Amino acid sequence: MADAAIQLSGISKSFGPVRANRDIDLLVEKGTIHGIIGENGAGKSTLMSILYGFYQADSGEIRVNGKPIAILSPNDAIAAGIGMVHQHFMLVQNFTVLENVILGAEGEALLGKGIAKARSELKRLEREYGLDVGPDAVVEDLSVGLQQRVEILKALYRGADILILDEPTGVLTPAEADHLFRILGQLKAQGKTVVLITHKLREIMAITDNVSVMRQGTMVASRKTNATTVEELAELMVGRRVLLRVEKEEAQAAAPKLVVKNLTVRDSRGVTVVDDVSFEVRAGEIVGIAGVAGNGQSELLEAISGIRRAVNGTVLLDGEPIDVTGTVDPGALRDRGLAHVPEDRHHVGLVLAFDEAENSILGYHDKPQYLKGPFLDIPAIRADAREKIQKYDIRPANERLRTANFSGGNQQKVVLAREIEQDPGVLLVGQPTRGVDVGAIEFIHRRLVAMRDANKAVLLVSVELDEIRSLSDRILVMFAGRIVGERDGNATEGELGLLMAGVEKQEAAE
């Protein structure tokens, strides 16, 4: 079709016995933003990796701008005007923005000439698309949102007219996500075509023109965005009706399980990131901590869980102190009934080279049920992993598969299953549904409410205000390392937003 930027016909791809894509047909119109949604493991990223040349399809045809094309490598995709921004950025951290943008596309035998031309072109792209970063900034010093802009600049610098973004808001704050959407709108206005892979239905409704739905490796529907609803898309994704709100009874809070008094934490540069914080979490309640990312929430969880040392303060677990200013053994805290689902599943929650069964007992491998004498009981560990896979609907259902080969949402389920199934008295959970699809979000929320109803104490950190408001019985708001306000679960988004922006308690309450 003449107005089709991309047309895929009969695309199939298998990895051994796993059929990731089955006879996929997809048409993306020129100059539009086209959403692709589906559960974790539905085959969305595989399909786009075929379009970008990371994988080759077992069968099927690709047409770009109406012409059939063989895409055997990313170089072929780039030559065809296709760029891709991956969920996990592909940047050299100690290079500057300019160095990252031109890497592999220097263009001149004399590097100095190529850099001068690239600097001029980069400044033009920044101005034209509102992608201000600064050519000489070092990538490791940039926020996640700015690093994502560098990835988009890389694609545009190489002449991309079709831009694929894989879960682009999974690591962004709400403000950064809003800015990204403005950038995508500008790209569309300039005639670019955008393919957006996401699991967030509100984003689909807000930014896309068309949406295609994948389920278990097949394309099950395509819709004009203005002719569908969140409820219909959720049902198409999961194959059943999905509850899009959290149903829970009034909390029956009891005695405090976790008490934090005057906690102060500094980062590696000596900057105070948690500043004299005090609160408590009682049995039978979920306490949510809201705030824009980078205001001390991550360091707070790390200090309580024993990963990071505090410089001052007291933490009591079931009335007994935790030596947060000394040397704390996270394993000893687990033995005392404190479990932690970390925000960064890749670097803290999992060992990606380990298989699913190994990760499913990580940190609990010295428990009697996993041992046979002094040795690990591998059959028992694998049987335990299979039970968790079934209970938490982890896909693929293969406990011997390397965890690196699971989608992000299924990796998150591995961590949640490991921690929740140990039946802790206190659960610290950071960003529980980051990178997770709508069906899995519903499941995770039910599990957290069930823990609360079983008289456990849950401390929840999330940048998703809807999640905080839906789950929390009490909400604390952090700004610049301090607790600046406390509200009940009925607080409005506007009220919490003011507190998150640093507005004083009295002003926010007016």
C-alpha positions in Angstrom: 0.0 0.0 0.0 1.3 3.4 -1.0 0.5 5.0 2.4 2.0 2.2 4.4 5.4 2.9 6.1 5.6 -0.7 7.2 3.8 -3.8 6.1 4.5 -7.2 7.6 2.9 -10.3 6.1 2.9 -13.8 7.6 5.9 -13.2 10.0 6.8 -16.2 12.0 9.7 -16.8 14.4 10.6 -19.7 16.7 13.3 -20.1 19.3 13.6 -23.9 19.7 10.2 -25.1 20.8 9.0 -21.6 21.7 7.0 -19.9 18.9 7.4 -16.2 19.6 5.6 -15.0 16.5 2.9 -16.8 14.5 1.9 -15.6 11.0 1.8 -11.9 12.0 0.3 -9.3 9.7 0.8 -5.6 10.6 0.3 -2.4 8.7 1.6 0.9 10.0 0.5 4.1 8.1 3.0 6.8 7.3 3.1 9.8 9.6 1.2 8.1 12.4 1.9 6.9 15.9 1.0 3.2 16.0 0.8 1.4 19.3 1.6 -2.3 19.7 0.3 -3.8 23.0 0.2 -7.2 24.6 1.0 -9.1 27.7 4.6 -9.7 28.7 5.9 -12.4 26.5 3.3 -11.8 23.8 6.0 -11.4 21.1 6.0 -7.6 20.6 9.7 -7.0 21.1 10.6 -10.1 19.0 8.5 -8.7 16.1 10.1 -5.3 16.3 13.6 -7.0 16.6 12.8 -8.7 13.3 11.9 -5.4 11.7 15.2 -3.9 13.0 17.4 -6.8 11.9 18.3 -8.3 15.3 16.5 -11.5 14.3 15.5 -12.9 11.0 12.0 -14.3 10.5 11.6 -18.0 9.7 8.9 -17.0 7.2 7.0 -13.9 5.9 7.6 -10.7 4.1 8.6 -7.1 5.1 7.8 -4.1 3.1 9.0 -0.6 3.9 7.4 2.3 2.0 5.7 -0.2 -0.2 8.8 -2.0 -1.3 9.8 -5.6 -0.3 13.1 -5.6 1.7 15.4 -8.1 3.3 16.5 -6.9 6.7 19.4 -9.1 7.8 21.1 -6.7 10.3 20.5 -3.4 12.0 22.6 -1.8 9.3 20.0 -2.9 6.7 17.2 -1.4 8.9 19.1 1.9 9.3 19.7 2.1 5.6 16.0 1.7 5.1 15.3 4.6 7.4 14.3 2.6 10.5 15.6 3.5 14.0 15.0 1.7 17.3 15.2 2.9 20.9 15.5 -0.1 23.1 14.0 -0.6 26.6 17.5 -0.9 28.0 19.5 1.8 26.5 22.6 1.0 24.3 24.9 3.9 25.3 28.5 4.1 26.4 28.2 5.6 29.8 31.6 7.4 29.9 31.2 8.9 26.4 29.7 12.3 25.7 26.3 12.7 24.0 28.1 13.7 20.8 30.4 10.7 20.9 27.5 8.3 21.5 25.5 9.8 18.6 28.2 9.4 16.0 29.6 6.1 17.3 29.7 3.8 14.3 28.7 6.7 11.9 31.7 9.0 12.2 31.6 9.6 8.4 35.0 11.1 7.8 38.5 9.7 7.6 39.7 12.5 9.7 37.7 12.3 13.0 38.0 16.0 13.7 36.1 16.9 10.5 33.4 14.3 11.2 32.9 15.6 14.8 32.6 19.2 13.7 29.9 18.3 11.1 28.1 16.0 13.7 28.1 18.7 16.3 26.3 21.1 13.9 23.8 18.4 12.9 23.2 17.4 16.5 22.4 21.0 17.5 20.0 21.3 14.6 18.2 18.1 15.6 18.0 19.2 19.2 16.4 22.5 18.2 14.0 21.0 15.6 12.6 18.3 17.9 12.9 19.8 21.3 15.5 17.2 22.3 17.8 19.5 24.3 20.6 17.6 26.0 23.9 19.2 25.2 26.6 17.6 23.0 29.3 17.6 25.6 27.4 16.2 28.5 28.7 12.8 29.7 26.0 10.2 29.5 26.5 8.7 33.0 25.7 12.2 34.4 22.4 12.4 32.7 19.0 11.4 34.0 17.2 8.4 32.5 14.9 10.7 30.6 17.8 12.6 29.0 19.6 9.4 28.1 16.5 8.3 26.3 16.6 11.6 24.3 20.2 10.6 23.3 18.9 7.3 21.9 16.3 9.2 19.9 18.9 11.6 18.6 21.1 8.7 17.6 18.3 7.3 15.4 17.4 10.7 13.9 21.1 11.4 13.2 21.2 8.3 11.1 18.3 9.5 9.0 15.4 7.5 10.6 12.0 8.2 9.2 10.5 5.3 11.1 11.2 5.2 14.8 10.5 2.1 17.0 10.3 2.7 20.8 10.2 -0.4 23.1 8.5 0.3 26.4 9.9 3.9 26.4 8.2 5.1 29.6 9.1 2.0 31.8 11.9 3.9 33.5 10.6 7.5 33.2 9.0 9.7 35.8 5.5 11.0 34.9 7.0 14.4 33.9 9.6 12.8 31.7 6.9 10.6 30.1 4.8 13.8 29.3 7.9 15.4 27.7 8.5 12.3 25.6 4.9 12.4 24.3 5.4 16.0 23.3 8.6 14.9 21.4 6.7 12.1 19.7 4.0 14.6 18.7 6.6 16.8 17.1 8.1 13.8 15.3 4.7 13.0 13.9 4.1 16.6 12.9 7.4 16.5 10.9 6.2 13.4 9.0 8.0 10.7 10.9 6.3 7.4 11.7 6.4 6.1 15.3 5.8 2.5 16.5 5.3 2.5 20.2 5.5 -0.8 22.1 4.0 -0.4 25.6 1.8 -2.1 28.1 0.3 1.1 29.5 -3.2 1.5 28.1 -3.6 5.1 29.2 -0.5 6.0 27.1 -2.0 4.2 24.1 -5.2 6.2 24.4 -3.4 9.5 24.9 -0.8 9.4 22.1 -1.5 6.9 19.4 -3.6 7.0 16.2 -3.9 3.2 15.7 -3.2 0.3 18.0 -2.6 -3.4 17.3 -3.0 -6.1 20.0 -0.8 -9.2 20.3 -1.5 -12.3 22.5 0.6 -15.4 22.8 2.6 -14.7 19.6 -0.4 -13.8 17.4 -1.9 -10.6 16.2 -5.5 -10.7 17.5 -6.8 -7.2 16.6 -6.1 -3.8 15.2 -8.2 -0.7 16.1 -8.4 3.0 15.4 -7.5 4.4 18.9 -10.4 6.8 18.9 -12.8 3.9 18.2 -11.8 1.7 21.1 -11.7 1.8 24.9 -9.2 0.9 27.6 -11.6 -1.9 28.7 -11.7 -3.5 25.2 -8.0 -3.3 24.8 -7.4 -4.9 28.2 -9.7 -7.8 27.3 -8.1 -8.3 23.9 -4.7 -8.4 25.5 -5.5 -10.9 28.2 -8.3 -12.9 26.6 -10.7 -12.2 29.5 -12.2 -9.3 31.3 -9.7 -7.4 33.4 -10.4 -5.5 36.6 -8.8 -2.1 36.1 -9.3 -1.0 39.7 -8.1 -2.4 43.0 -10.9 -4.0 45.0 -10.2 -4.0 48.8 -11.9 -3.8 52.1 -11.2 -1.1 54.7 -7.8 -1.8 56.3 -7.8 -3.4 59.8 -4.5 -2.0 61.0 -3.0 -3.4 64.2 0.3 -2.8 66.0 3.3 -1.3 64.2 5.5 -3.9 62.5 8.1 -1.4 61.1 9.1 1.8 62.8 11.5 4.3 61.3 12.8 7.2 63.4 15.0 10.1 62.3 16.6 8.1 59.5 19.3 10.0 57.5 21.1 8.6 54.5 23.9 10.0 52.4 24.9 8.9 48.9 28.5 8.1 47.7 29.2 11.8 47.2 28.2 12.7 50.8 24.9 14.3 49.7 22.0 13.8 52.1 19.3 11.9 50.2 17.1 10.8 53.1 16.8 13.6 55.6 15.5 12.9 59.1 12.6 10.6 58.0 10.2 9.1 60.6 7.1 6.9 60.0 5.6 3.6 60.9 3.9 0.7 59.0 1.4 -1.3 61.0 0.3 -4.9 60.5 -2.7 -5.0 58.1 -2.0 -1.9 56.1 -0.2 -0.8 52.9 1.7 2.5 53.3 2.6 4.1 50.0 5.5 6.5 49.4 4.8 8.8 46.5 7.3 11.2 44.9 9.1 12.0 41.7 12.0 9.5 41.2 15.2 10.7 42.8 13.8 12.2 45.9 15.2 9.6 48.3 12.6 6.8 48.0 15.1 4.2 46.6 17.7 5.0 49.2 15.1 4.7 52.0 14.2 1.2 51.0 17.9 0.3 50.6 18.7 1.5 54.1 15.8 -0.3 55.7 16.6 -3.6 53.9 20.3 -3.4 54.8 21.7 -2.7 51.3 22.8 0.8 52.2 24.2 2.2 55.5 22.5 5.1 57.2 24.4 7.8 59.0 21.8 8.3 61.6 18.4 7.0 62.8 16.7 4.0 64.3 14.7 1.3 62.6 12.6 -1.2 64.6 11.3 -4.5 63.2 8.7 -6.1 65.4 10.0 -3.9 68.2 13.6 -5.1 67.8 16.2 -2.7 66.5 18.0 -3.0 63.1 21.6 -1.7 63.2 21.1 0.5 60.1 24.1 2.7 60.9 26.4 -0.3 61.3 26.9 -3.4 59.3 23.5 -5.0 58.5 23.2 -8.4 57.0 20.2 -8.4 54.6 20.1 -12.2 55.0 19.6 -11.8 58.8 16.7 -9.4 58.1 15.1 -12.0 55.8 15.4 -14.5 58.6 13.6 -12.0 60.8 10.7 -11.7 58.3 11.6 -8.7 56.3 11.5 -9.2 52.5 12.5 -6.7 49.8 11.4 -6.5 46.2 14.0 -4.0 44.8 13.3 -1.4 42.2 16.1 -2.6 39.9 15.4 -6.2 39.2 18.3 -6.6 36.8 21.1 -5.4 39.1 19.7 -6.2 42.6 16.8 -8.6 42.2 18.2 -11.2 39.9 21.3 -12.9 38.5 20.3 -12.9 34.8 22.8 -15.7 33.9 21.1 -18.0 36.5 18.1 -20.1 35.5 14.6 -19.4 36.8 14.8 -22.0 39.5 18.1 -20.7 40.8 16.7 -17.1 41.0 13.5 -18.3 42.6 15.4 -19.2 45.8 18.1 -16.5 45.6 18.8 -15.3 49.2 16.8 -18.2 50.6 19.0 -21.0 49.4 20.0 -22.0 52.9 16.4 -22.8 53.9 15.9 -26.5 54.9 13.4 -27.1 52.2 16.1 -26.4 49.5 18.8 -28.5 51.1 19.8 -32.2 51.2 22.4 -32.3 53.9 25.0 -29.7 53.1 24.1 -29.6 49.4 21.4 -28.0 47.4 18.4 -30.3 46.7 18.1 -29.5 42.9 14.9 -31.6 42.3 13.2 -29.9 45.3 14.3 -26.5 44.1 13.0 -27.1 40.6 9.7 -28.5 41.9 9.3 -25.4 44.1 10.0 -23.2 41.1 7.4 -25.0 39.0 4.8 -24.3 41.7 5.7 -20.6 41.7 5.6 -20.5 37.9 2.1 -21.9 37.9 0.8 -19.8 40.8 2.2 -16.5 39.3 1.7 -17.4 35.7 5.4 -16.9 34.8 6.0 -17.4 31.1 7.6 -19.4 29.5 6.8 -22.1 32.1 10.3 -23.4 32.1 12.3 -23.4 35.3 15.5 -24.3 33.6 15.5 -21.3 31.2 18.0 -18.5 31.9 16.3 -15.6 33.5 17.8 -13.2 30.9 15.5 -14.8 28.4 12.3 -13.9 30.2 10.5 -10.6 29.4 10.8 -7.8 31.9 7.4 -8.4 33.4 8.0 -12.1 33.8 11.3 -11.4 35.5 9.4 -9.1 37.9 7.0 -12.0 38.7 10.0 -14.2 39.5 11.2 -11.7 42.1 7.7 -11.1 43.6 7.1 -14.9 43.8 10.4 -15.5 45.6 9.8 -12.8 48.2 6.0 -13.2 48.8 6.0 -17.0 49.0 8.4 -16.8 52.0 5.5 -15.3 53.9 7.3 -12.3 55.4 5.8 -10.2 58.1 7.0 -7.0 56.4 7.4 -6.5 52.7 9.3 -3.6 51.1 8.4 -3.3 47.5 9.8 -0.8 45.0 8.1 -0.2 41.7 6.2 -3.5 41.8 4.6 -3.2 38.3 7.4 -1.4 36.4 7.4 -2.9 32.9 4.5 -5.2 33.7 1.4 -5.7 31.5 -2.2 -5.0 32.6 -3.1 -8.6 33.4 0.0 -9.0 35.5 -0.6 -5.7 37.2 -4.1 -6.9 38.3 -2.5 -10.1 39.7 0.3 -8.3 41.5 -2.1 -5.8 43.1 -4.3 -8.7 44.3 -1.3 -10.4 45.9 -0.2 -7.2 47.8 -3.8 -6.6 49.1 -3.9 -10.3 50.1 -0.7 -9.8 52.1 -2.2 -6.8 53.8 -5.4 -8.8 54.6 -3.2 -11.6 56.1 -2.1 -9.0 58.7 1.3 -8.3 57.0 2.8 -4.8 56.8 3.6 -3.5 53.2 5.7 -0.5 52.4 5.2 0.5 48.8 7.3 2.8 46.7 6.0 3.7 43.2 6.2 6.6 40.8 2.8 5.6 39.4 0.3 7.8 41.3 -2.7 5.6 40.2 -1.0 2.7 41.8 -0.2 4.5 45.0 -3.7 5.8 45.3 -5.3 2.5 44.5 -3.3 0.3 46.9 -2.4 2.5 49.8 -4.3 2.9 53.1 -2.0 5.8 54.0 0.2 7.8 51.6 3.5 9.6 52.5 5.0 12.0 50.1 8.7 12.5 49.7 10.4 15.6 48.3 14.1 16.3 48.5 14.7 13.5 50.9 12.0 14.5 53.5 8.5 13.4 54.2 6.5 16.6 53.3 3.0 15.3 53.8 0.8 12.4 54.8 -2.7 11.6 53.3 -5.1 8.8 53.4 -5.9 6.6 50.4 -8.6 9.0 49.2 -6.2 11.8 48.4 -6.6 13.3 45.0 -3.9 13.2 42.3 -3.8 17.0 42.3 -3.2 17.2 46.1 -0.4 14.6 45.9 1.1 16.3 42.9 1.4 19.6 44.8 3.2 17.8 47.6 5.5 16.0 45.1 6.4 19.4 43.7 7.5 20.5 47.1 4.5 22.6 48.1 4.2 22.9 51.9 1.6 20.8 53.7 -0.6 23.8 54.6 -0.6 25.0 51.0 -1.5 21.6 49.6 -4.3 21.2 52.0 -5.9 24.5 51.1 
